[in-house]
């Protein structure tokens, strides 16, 4: 039990340190697709945002698993997927044209996140309920 707590704390700190590392400073405006990093390599703007979202989500998932005495590795993977998925939906040009689908996607991601916190986690059911609620909210809002 003691080693599990030690590994959990170590995992949380490494993921959080990885998410705090500054991304290369963008020298282009947001509507440009690529920018040059400090080593003069071309970097895709959306890819950097998606990776950073995955790292932040992994840190939040690991912290949640540690605080709720759950499976830290599983929660870290779910958090990384949710963070990356949220950023992918946020910066998608297709989702900008379809706001109801975008809201349904956010609802599905929120449903997976909430259902992963329960002991008997059924992620598919959580995603289905979340996407239905998100679609309903998207129809009412738009």
DRENTI-622626 format. One record per residue (C-alpha): residue number from 1; residue in one letter; x, y, z. Coordinates in steps of 0.02 Angstrom, whole numbers, plus 50000, padded with zeros to 5 digits. Example, Ala and Ser with C-alpha at 12.3 -4.5 7.8 and 13.67 -1.06 7.14 Angstrom:
<rs>
<r><i>1</i><aa>A</aa><c1>50615</c1><c2>49775</c2><c3>50390</c3></r>
<r><i>2</i><aa>S</aa><c1>50684</c1><c2>49947</c2><c3>50357</c3></r>
</rs>
This chain:
<rs>
<r><i>1</i><aa>X</aa><c1>50000</c1><c2>50000</c2><c3>50000</c3></r>
<r><i>2</i><aa>X</aa><c1>50142</c1><c2>50118</c2><c3>50039</c3></r>
<r><i>3</i><aa>X</aa><c1>50226</c1><c2>50092</c2><c3>49870</c3></r>
<r><i>4</i><aa>X</aa><c1>50060</c1><c2>50122</c2><c3>49780</c3></r>
<r><i>5</i><aa>X</aa><c1>50043</c1><c2>50291</c2><c3>49863</c3></r>
<r><i>6</i><aa>X</aa><c1>50223</c1><c2>50335</c2><c3>49824</c3></r>
<r><i>7</i><aa>X</aa><c1>50206</c1><c2>50288</c2><c3>49641</c3></r>
<r><i>8</i><aa>X</aa><c1>50041</c1><c2>50383</c2><c3>49632</c3></r>
<r><i>9</i><aa>X</aa><c1>50119</c1><c2>50541</c2><c3>49701</c3></r>
<r><i>10</i><aa>X</aa><c1>50268</c1><c2>50523</c2><c3>49585</c3></r>
<r><i>11</i><aa>X</aa><c1>50153</c1><c2>50500</c2><c3>49435</c3></r>
<r><i>12</i><aa>X</aa><c1>50049</c1><c2>50651</c2><c3>49482</c3></r>
<r><i>13</i><aa>X</aa><c1>50201</c1><c2>50763</c2><c3>49499</c3></r>
<r><i>14</i><aa>X</aa><c1>50280</c1><c2>50707</c2><c3>49336</c3></r>
<r><i>15</i><aa>X</aa><c1>50120</c1><c2>50731</c2><c3>49239</c3></r>
<r><i>16</i><aa>X</aa><c1>50090</c1><c2>50902</c2><c3>49317</c3></r>
<r><i>17</i><aa>X</aa><c1>50269</c1><c2>50954</c2><c3>49282</c3></r>
<r><i>18</i><aa>X</aa><c1>50248</c1><c2>50898</c2><c3>49103</c3></r>
<r><i>19</i><aa>X</aa><c1>50091</c1><c2>51002</c2><c3>49086</c3></r>
<r><i>20</i><aa>X</aa><c1>50175</c1><c2>51155</c2><c3>49160</c3></r>
<r><i>21</i><aa>X</aa><c1>50317</c1><c2>51151</c2><c3>49035</c3></r>
<r><i>22</i><aa>X</aa><c1>50291</c1><c2>51298</c2><c3>48921</c3></r>
<r><i>23</i><aa>X</aa><c1>50247</c1><c2>51262</c2><c3>48744</c3></r>
<r><i>24</i><aa>X</aa><c1>50354</c1><c2>51348</c2><c3>48612</c3></r>
<r><i>25</i><aa>X</aa><c1>50305</c1><c2>51527</c2><c3>48590</c3></r>
<r><i>26</i><aa>X</aa><c1>50198</c1><c2>51551</c2><c3>48438</c3></r>
<r><i>27</i><aa>X</aa><c1>50259</c1><c2>51681</c2><c3>48317</c3></r>
<r><i>28</i><aa>X</aa><c1>50105</c1><c2>51675</c2><c3>48209</c3></r>
<r><i>29</i><aa>X</aa><c1>49926</c1><c2>51726</c2><c3>48235</c3></r>
<r><i>30</i><aa>X</aa><c1>49793</c1><c2>51602</c2><c3>48281</c3></r>
<r><i>31</i><aa>X</aa><c1>49719</c1><c2>51588</c2><c3>48108</c3></r>
<r><i>32</i><aa>X</aa><c1>49884</c1><c2>51524</c2><c3>48039</c3></r>
<r><i>33</i><aa>X</aa><c1>49898</c1><c2>51337</c2><c3>48036</c3></r>
<r><i>34</i><aa>X</aa><c1>50084</c1><c2>51322</c2><c3>48074</c3></r>
<r><i>35</i><aa>X</aa><c1>50211</c1><c2>51418</c2><c3>48174</c3></r>
<r><i>36</i><aa>X</aa><c1>50397</c1><c2>51405</c2><c3>48203</c3></r>
<r><i>37</i><aa>X</aa><c1>50461</c1><c2>51347</c2><c3>48372</c3></r>
<r><i>38</i><aa>X</aa><c1>50625</c1><c2>51398</c2><c3>48453</c3></r>
<r><i>39</i><aa>X</aa><c1>50724</c1><c2>51274</c2><c3>48348</c3></r>
<r><i>40</i><aa>X</aa><c1>50647</c1><c2>51341</c2><c3>48186</c3></r>
<r><i>41</i><aa>X</aa><c1>50540</c1><c2>51187</c2><c3>48157</c3></r>
<r><i>42</i><aa>X</aa><c1>50365</c1><c2>51202</c2><c3>48089</c3></r>
<r><i>43</i><aa>X</aa><c1>50236</c1><c2>51151</c2><c3>48219</c3></r>
<r><i>44</i><aa>X</aa><c1>50051</c1><c2>51128</c2><c3>48191</c3></r>
<r><i>45</i><aa>X</aa><c1>49953</c1><c2>51244</c2><c3>48307</c3></r>
<r><i>46</i><aa>X</aa><c1>49811</c1><c2>51122</c2><c3>48343</c3></r>
<r><i>47</i><aa>X</aa><c1>49927</c1><c2>50977</c2><c3>48380</c3></r>
<r><i>48</i><aa>X</aa><c1>50016</c1><c2>51076</c2><c3>48515</c3></r>
<r><i>49</i><aa>X</aa><c1>49851</c1><c2>51123</c2><c3>48595</c3></r>
<r><i>50</i><aa>X</aa><c1>49788</c1><c2>50943</c2><c3>48590</c3></r>
<r><i>51</i><aa>X</aa><c1>49948</c1><c2>50876</c2><c3>48669</c3></r>
<r><i>52</i><aa>X</aa><c1>49944</c1><c2>51007</c2><c3>48806</c3></r>
<r><i>53</i><aa>X</aa><c1>49761</c1><c2>50967</c2><c3>48841</c3></r>
<r><i>54</i><aa>X</aa><c1>49805</c1><c2>50783</c2><c3>48855</c3></r>
<r><i>55</i><aa>X</aa><c1>49943</c1><c2>50819</c2><c3>48979</c3></r>
<r><i>56</i><aa>X</aa><c1>49833</c1><c2>50930</c2><c3>49086</c3></r>
<r><i>57</i><aa>X</aa><c1>49693</c1><c2>50801</c2><c3>49080</c3></r>
<r><i>58</i><aa>X</aa><c1>49814</c1><c2>50663</c2><c3>49131</c3></r>
<r><i>59</i><aa>X</aa><c1>49869</c1><c2>50767</c2><c3>49280</c3></r>
<r><i>60</i><aa>X</aa><c1>49691</c1><c2>50799</c2><c3>49333</c3></r>
<r><i>61</i><aa>X</aa><c1>49647</c1><c2>50615</c2><c3>49312</c3></r>
<r><i>62</i><aa>X</aa><c1>49797</c1><c2>50559</c2><c3>49413</c3></r>
<r><i>63</i><aa>X</aa><c1>49755</c1><c2>50682</c2><c3>49551</c3></r>
<r><i>64</i><aa>X</aa><c1>49574</c1><c2>50624</c2><c3>49552</c3></r>
<r><i>65</i><aa>X</aa><c1>49627</c1><c2>50442</c2><c3>49562</c3></r>
<r><i>66</i><aa>X</aa><c1>49745</c1><c2>50482</c2><c3>49705</c3></r>
<r><i>67</i><aa>X</aa><c1>49620</c1><c2>50586</c2><c3>49803</c3></r>
<r><i>68</i><aa>X</aa><c1>49474</c1><c2>50465</c2><c3>49780</c3></r>
<r><i>69</i><aa>X</aa><c1>49582</c1><c2>50312</c2><c3>49815</c3></r>
<r><i>70</i><aa>X</aa><c1>49546</c1><c2>50240</c2><c3>49644</c3></r>
<r><i>71</i><aa>X</aa><c1>49650</c1><c2>50164</c2><c3>49507</c3></r>
<r><i>72</i><aa>X</aa><c1>49775</c1><c2>50302</c2><c3>49469</c3></r>
<r><i>73</i><aa>X</aa><c1>49837</c1><c2>50230</c2><c3>49304</c3></r>
<r><i>74</i><aa>X</aa><c1>49661</c1><c2>50206</c2><c3>49236</c3></r>
<r><i>75</i><aa>X</aa><c1>49607</c1><c2>50380</c2><c3>49288</c3></r>
<r><i>76</i><aa>X</aa><c1>49764</c1><c2>50453</c2><c3>49212</c3></r>
<r><i>77</i><aa>X</aa><c1>49727</c1><c2>50373</c2><c3>49044</c3></r>
<r><i>78</i><aa>X</aa><c1>49545</c1><c2>50426</c2><c3>49049</c3></r>
<r><i>79</i><aa>X</aa><c1>49595</c1><c2>50603</c2><c3>49096</c3></r>
<r><i>80</i><aa>X</aa><c1>49723</c1><c2>50611</c2><c3>48956</c3></r>
<r><i>81</i><aa>X</aa><c1>49593</c1><c2>50555</c2><c3>48830</c3></r>
<r><i>82</i><aa>X</aa><c1>49464</c1><c2>50677</c2><c3>48894</c3></r>
<r><i>83</i><aa>X</aa><c1>49586</c1><c2>50823</c2><c3>48892</c3></r>
<r><i>84</i><aa>X</aa><c1>49648</c1><c2>50785</c2><c3>48717</c3></r>
<r><i>85</i><aa>X</aa><c1>49471</c1><c2>50753</c2><c3>48656</c3></r>
<r><i>86</i><aa>X</aa><c1>49408</c1><c2>50917</c2><c3>48727</c3></r>
<r><i>87</i><aa>X</aa><c1>49546</c1><c2>51014</c2><c3>48641</c3></r>
<r><i>88</i><aa>X</aa><c1>49519</c1><c2>50920</c2><c3>48478</c3></r>
<r><i>89</i><aa>X</aa><c1>49334</c1><c2>50966</c2><c3>48480</c3></r>
<r><i>90</i><aa>X</aa><c1>49373</c1><c2>51145</c2><c3>48528</c3></r>
<r><i>91</i><aa>X</aa><c1>49496</c1><c2>51177</c2><c3>48385</c3></r>
<r><i>92</i><aa>X</aa><c1>49408</c1><c2>51075</c2><c3>48252</c3></r>
<r><i>93</i><aa>X</aa><c1>49352</c1><c2>51173</c2><c3>48099</c3></r>
<r><i>94</i><aa>X</aa><c1>49215</c1><c2>51046</c2><c3>48066</c3></r>
<r><i>95</i><aa>X</aa><c1>49142</c1><c2>51068</c2><c3>48240</c3></r>
<r><i>96</i><aa>X</aa><c1>49138</c1><c2>51256</c2><c3>48216</c3></r>
<r><i>97</i><aa>X</aa><c1>49016</c1><c2>51230</c2><c3>48073</c3></r>
<r><i>98</i><aa>X</aa><c1>48906</c1><c2>51111</c2><c3>48174</c3></r>
<r><i>99</i><aa>X</aa><c1>48874</c1><c2>51186</c2><c3>48347</c3></r>
<r><i>100</i><aa>X</aa><c1>48745</c1><c2>51056</c2><c3>48399</c3></r>
<r><i>101</i><aa>X</aa><c1>48866</c1><c2>50913</c2><c3>48366</c3></r>
<r><i>102</i><aa>X</aa><c1>49001</c1><c2>51010</c2><c3>48457</c3></r>
<r><i>103</i><aa>X</aa><c1>48891</c1><c2>51028</c2><c3>48611</c3></r>
<r><i>104</i><aa>X</aa><c1>48844</c1><c2>50844</c2><c3>48600</c3></r>
<r><i>105</i><aa>X</aa><c1>49029</c1><c2>50799</c2><c3>48594</c3></r>
<r><i>106</i><aa>X</aa><c1>49065</c1><c2>50904</c2><c3>48748</c3></r>
<r><i>107</i><aa>X</aa><c1>48919</c1><c2>50818</c2><c3>48834</c3></r>
<r><i>108</i><aa>X</aa><c1>48988</c1><c2>50646</c2><c3>48789</c3></r>
<r><i>109</i><aa>X</aa><c1>49158</c1><c2>50692</c2><c3>48857</c3></r>
<r><i>110</i><aa>X</aa><c1>49080</c1><c2>50758</c2><c3>49017</c3></r>
<r><i>111</i><aa>X</aa><c1>48976</c1><c2>50600</c2><c3>49033</c3></r>
<r><i>112</i><aa>X</aa><c1>49130</c1><c2>50490</c2><c3>49019</c3></r>
<r><i>113</i><aa>X</aa><c1>49218</c1><c2>50596</c2><c3>49150</c3></r>
<r><i>114</i><aa>X</aa><c1>49076</c1><c2>50586</c2><c3>49273</c3></r>
<r><i>115</i><aa>X</aa><c1>49046</c1><c2>50400</c2><c3>49247</c3></r>
<r><i>116</i><aa>X</aa><c1>49231</c1><c2>50362</c2><c3>49270</c3></r>
<r><i>117</i><aa>X</aa><c1>49220</c1><c2>50426</c2><c3>49449</c3></r>
<r><i>118</i><aa>X</aa><c1>49096</c1><c2>50293</c2><c3>49502</c3></r>
<r><i>119</i><aa>X</aa><c1>49147</c1><c2>50121</c2><c3>49564</c3></r>
<r><i>120</i><aa>X</aa><c1>49047</c1><c2>50029</c2><c3>49432</c3></r>
<r><i>121</i><aa>X</aa><c1>49102</c1><c2>50136</c2><c3>49287</c3></r>
<r><i>122</i><aa>X</aa><c1>49009</c1><c2>50109</c2><c3>49125</c3></r>
<r><i>123</i><aa>X</aa><c1>49093</c1><c2>50232</c2><c3>49009</c3></r>
<r><i>124</i><aa>X</aa><c1>48984</c1><c2>50194</c2><c3>48859</c3></r>
<r><i>125</i><aa>X</aa><c1>48824</c1><c2>50228</c2><c3>48953</c3></r>
<r><i>126</i><aa>X</aa><c1>48898</c1><c2>50388</c2><c3>49024</c3></r>
<r><i>127</i><aa>X</aa><c1>48948</c1><c2>50446</c2><c3>48850</c3></r>
<r><i>128</i><aa>X</aa><c1>48775</c1><c2>50407</c2><c3>48780</c3></r>
<r><i>129</i><aa>X</aa><c1>48683</c1><c2>50500</c2><c3>48917</c3></r>
<r><i>130</i><aa>X</aa><c1>48804</c1><c2>50646</c2><c3>48908</c3></r>
<r><i>131</i><aa>X</aa><c1>48789</c1><c2>50660</c2><c3>48719</c3></r>
<r><i>132</i><aa>X</aa><c1>48599</c1><c2>50657</c2><c3>48729</c3></r>
<r><i>133</i><aa>X</aa><c1>48599</c1><c2>50794</c2><c3>48859</c3></r>
<r><i>134</i><aa>X</aa><c1>48727</c1><c2>50893</c2><c3>48758</c3></r>
<r><i>135</i><aa>X</aa><c1>48627</c1><c2>50874</c2><c3>48597</c3></r>
<r><i>136</i><aa>X</aa><c1>48469</c1><c2>50932</c2><c3>48685</c3></r>
<r><i>137</i><aa>X</aa><c1>48559</c1><c2>51081</c2><c3>48757</c3></r>
<r><i>138</i><aa>X</aa><c1>48636</c1><c2>51119</c2><c3>48587</c3></r>
<r><i>139</i><aa>X</aa><c1>48467</c1><c2>51116</c2><c3>48502</c3></r>
<r><i>140</i><aa>X</aa><c1>48393</c1><c2>51232</c2><c3>48632</c3></r>
<r><i>141</i><aa>X</aa><c1>48541</c1><c2>51351</c2><c3>48624</c3></r>
<r><i>142</i><aa>X</aa><c1>48557</c1><c2>51360</c2><c3>48435</c3></r>
</rs>
